Amino acid sequence: MVNIQELDPSASPLDYYGWELRRLREEHGLTQQQLGDIIFCTGSLVGQIETTRKVPTRAFSERVDAALGTGGVFSRLIGLVLRSRLPAWFQPVAELEARATYISTFQTQVVYGLLQTPEYARALLAVDYPDKAEEMMGARLERQRILERGEPPVLWVVMSEAVLMQQVGSREVMREQLAHLLTFRDNPWVQIQVLPFSTGEHTGLMGSFTLFRFDDDPDIFYIDGYDQGHMTANPPVIKERSVGYARLQAMALSTEDSAELIARVMEEHYGDPS
């Protein structure tokens, strides 16, 4: 007799997703293999998602919605599932990103998460989370959907030139990442400036930080830690860091000159070595 794992749909978004997938599949009289054949995957994968051993993707969710005629249930649910896979300490930050109307960030070493390509994100995450890199990468890409909204937040990024020079993944991964940054040149809601090495000492040498602004709530200052982050709405901190960020913007290259530098680094450092 087959041992069917019982899920508690209230335990987590992932458990609810698996429970609902099994319920609707059985309601349609389909086996796991039959559903897999319809949505172009294996029956084993369907079973692993139903029992929470695998985290679904957005593409899987959209295909299931189409196959089972759910009206978009799983396409809506997948956002909650992927957000729940973010580290617990980072989930409040993702919520701030989703609510903010203006995001100002300074990055010293890596491309800001909302602008990372899948391959770049996967290479970064695999360093510390080799077994979870794929699902964490999916969660990171899910965060980026805020930039596709009808009214996206303004995202202003100042990054050190070191971000362009620090190779993450292969040369091809870096080339694709820098090319991706260039796709935002004509996006009015995403502004990218590079702070060149020639600037010398500056107010961002203490590390990366982000300022979130909202329509009806106080501004929030956030700084990353190794396995936790720190955020505050303390007015003196907000004032000091806002001035610091304005100084970084003033010292950085213009958005046009920044794009030219990104394109030059892309060709000179990550182009065809032949």
C-alpha positions in Angstrom: 0.0 0.0 0.0 1.4 3.4 -1.0 2.3 5.6 2.0 0.9 9.1 1.2 2.6 11.9 3.1 0.1 14.0 4.9 0.7 17.7 4.9 -0.5 20.4 7.2 -1.6 23.2 4.8 -1.3 25.7 7.6 2.3 24.9 8.4 3.9 27.1 5.7 3.2 28.6 2.2 5.2 25.7 0.7 3.1 23.1 2.6 -0.1 24.8 1.5 1.1 24.8 -2.1 1.9 21.1 -2.0 -1.4 20.3 -0.3 -3.5 22.3 -2.8 -1.6 20.9 -5.8 -2.4 17.3 -4.7 -6.0 18.2 -4.0 -6.6 19.8 -7.3 -4.7 17.1 -9.3 -6.8 14.4 -7.7 -9.9 16.4 -8.2 -9.1 16.3 -11.9 -8.5 12.5 -11.8 -4.9 12.8 -12.8 -1.9 10.8 -11.6 1.3 12.6 -10.9 2.8 11.2 -14.1 -0.3 12.3 -16.1 0.0 15.9 -14.8 3.7 15.9 -15.4 3.1 14.8 -19.1 0.7 17.7 -19.5 3.0 20.4 -18.1 6.2 18.9 -19.6 8.0 17.6 -16.5 8.4 14.3 -14.7 5.8 12.8 -12.4 8.5 12.5 -9.9 8.9 16.3 -9.8 5.2 16.7 -9.3 5.4 14.3 -6.4 8.4 16.1 -4.9 6.6 19.4 -5.0 3.4 17.9 -3.5 5.5 16.6 -0.6 7.6 19.8 -0.2 10.8 18.1 -1.1 11.2 20.5 -4.0 10.4 24.2 -4.3 8.2 25.0 -7.3 9.2 27.7 -9.8 7.0 30.4 -11.3 7.1 28.7 -14.7 5.9 25.4 -13.1 3.1 27.3 -11.3 1.9 29.0 -14.5 1.8 25.7 -16.4 -0.1 24.0 -13.5 -2.6 26.9 -13.6 -3.2 26.4 -17.3 -3.4 22.6 -17.0 -5.9 22.6 -14.1 -7.8 25.7 -15.0 -7.3 27.2 -11.5 -7.7 30.9 -12.5 -4.1 31.7 -11.5 -4.1 30.2 -8.0 -0.6 28.9 -8.1 0.8 31.9 -10.0 -0.4 34.0 -7.1 0.7 31.6 -4.4 4.2 31.2 -5.7 5.2 34.7 -4.6 4.4 33.8 -1.0 6.2 30.4 -1.3 9.4 31.9 -2.7 9.4 34.8 -0.3 9.2 32.3 2.6 12.4 30.6 1.2 14.4 33.8 1.9 16.5 33.7 5.1 14.2 34.6 8.0 16.3 37.7 8.8 16.0 39.0 5.3 12.3 38.6 4.8 11.4 42.0 6.4 13.9 43.6 3.9 12.1 42.0 1.0 8.8 43.4 2.4 10.3 46.9 2.6 11.4 46.6 -1.1 7.9 45.6 -2.0 6.3 48.6 -0.2 8.9 51.3 -0.9 8.3 54.0 -3.4 12.0 55.0 -3.6 15.0 52.8 -3.0 18.5 54.3 -2.8 21.3 51.8 -2.4 25.1 52.0 -2.3 26.9 48.7 -3.2 30.6 48.1 -2.5 31.2 44.6 -3.8 28.3 43.0 -5.7 25.4 44.0 -7.9 22.3 44.9 -6.0 19.9 41.9 -5.7 17.1 43.5 -7.7 19.5 43.9 -10.7 21.2 40.5 -10.7 20.9 37.9 -13.5 20.0 34.4 -12.6 23.5 33.1 -13.3 25.2 35.8 -11.3 22.8 35.2 -8.3 23.3 31.4 -8.5 27.1 31.8 -8.5 26.9 34.1 -5.5 24.5 31.9 -3.5 26.3 28.7 -4.3 29.4 29.8 -2.3 27.6 29.5 1.1 24.4 27.6 0.2 25.4 25.0 -2.5 22.4 22.8 -1.7 19.9 25.6 -1.7 21.3 27.9 -4.3 18.6 27.1 -6.9 15.6 27.8 -4.7 17.3 30.9 -3.2 18.0 32.2 -6.6 14.3 31.7 -7.5 13.4 33.7 -4.4 15.8 36.5 -5.4 14.4 36.7 -8.9 10.9 36.9 -7.4 11.9 40.0 -5.6 12.8 41.6 -8.9 9.1 41.5 -10.0 8.5 44.8 -8.2 10.4 46.5 -11.1 7.8 45.1 -13.6 4.8 46.6 -11.8 2.7 49.3 -13.4 3.9 51.7 -10.8 7.4 50.4 -9.8 9.5 52.0 -7.1 12.3 54.4 -8.1 15.5 52.4 -7.8 18.7 54.5 -7.6 21.9 52.5 -7.4 25.4 53.9 -6.8 28.0 51.1 -7.0 31.7 51.1 -6.5 33.8 50.4 -9.6 34.9 47.3 -7.6 31.5 45.7 -8.4 32.4 45.7 -12.1 35.8 44.3 -11.5 35.0 41.6 -9.0 34.4 38.5 -11.1 31.4 36.4 -9.9 31.0 33.1 -11.8 32.6 32.8 -15.2 33.6 35.6 -17.6 30.5 34.9 -19.6 28.4 35.3 -16.4 30.0 38.7 -15.7 29.6 39.8 -19.3 25.9 38.9 -19.2 25.5 40.7 -15.9 27.0 43.9 -17.1 25.0 43.7 -20.3 21.9 43.4 -18.1 22.8 46.5 -16.2 23.0 48.3 -19.6 19.4 47.4 -20.4 18.3 49.9 -17.8 19.8 52.9 -19.6 16.5 54.1 -20.9 14.4 53.0 -17.8 13.2 56.2 -16.1 12.7 54.4 -12.8 16.1 52.7 -12.5 19.2 54.9 -12.3 22.7 53.4 -12.1 25.8 55.4 -11.2 29.4 54.0 -10.8 31.7 55.5 -8.2 35.2 55.2 -9.8 38.3 54.2 -8.0 39.7 57.6 -8.7 37.3 59.1 -6.2 39.6 58.1 -3.4 38.2 58.1 0.1 34.4 58.6 0.4 31.5 58.2 2.8 30.6 54.8 1.6 33.9 53.1 2.6 32.2 51.7 5.7 30.1 49.4 3.6 26.9 48.9 1.5 23.7 50.4 2.7 20.1 51.1 1.5 17.5 53.7 2.2 13.8 52.9 1.7 11.3 55.7 1.4 7.5 55.3 1.5 4.5 57.4 0.8 3.0 57.2 4.3 5.6 55.7 6.6 9.0 56.9 7.9 12.1 56.3 6.0 14.1 53.2 6.8 17.9 52.8 6.8 19.2 49.2 6.3 22.7 47.8 6.4 23.7 44.2 5.6 25.4 41.8 8.1 26.9 38.4 7.6 23.8 36.5 8.8 21.6 39.3 9.8 20.8 42.9 8.9 20.2 46.1 10.8 17.5 48.6 10.1 16.4 51.7 11.8 14.0 54.7 11.4 16.0 56.8 13.8 15.7 60.4 12.3 19.3 61.4 13.0 20.6 58.3 11.3 18.2 58.8 8.3 19.4 62.4 8.0 23.1 61.6 8.2 22.9 58.7 5.7 20.7 60.6 3.3 23.3 63.4 3.2 26.0 60.7 2.8 24.1 59.1 -0.1 23.7 62.5 -1.8 27.4 63.0 -1.5 28.1 59.6 -3.2 25.7 60.5 -6.0 27.5 63.8 -6.5 31.0 62.1 -6.6 29.8 59.2 -8.9 29.9 59.3 -12.7 26.8 60.5 -14.4 24.4 57.8 -15.5 25.6 58.2 -19.1 29.3 58.1 -18.2 28.5 55.1 -15.9 26.9 53.2 -18.7 30.0 53.9 -20.9 32.3 52.6 -18.2 30.2 49.5 -17.7 30.3 48.8 -21.5 34.0 49.3 -21.6 34.7 47.0 -18.6 32.4 44.4 -20.2 34.4 44.4 -23.4 37.9 44.8 -22.0 37.7 42.5 -19.0 35.0 40.0 -20.0 35.0 40.0 -23.7 36.3 37.3 -26.0 40.0 36.7 -24.8 41.0 35.7 -28.4 
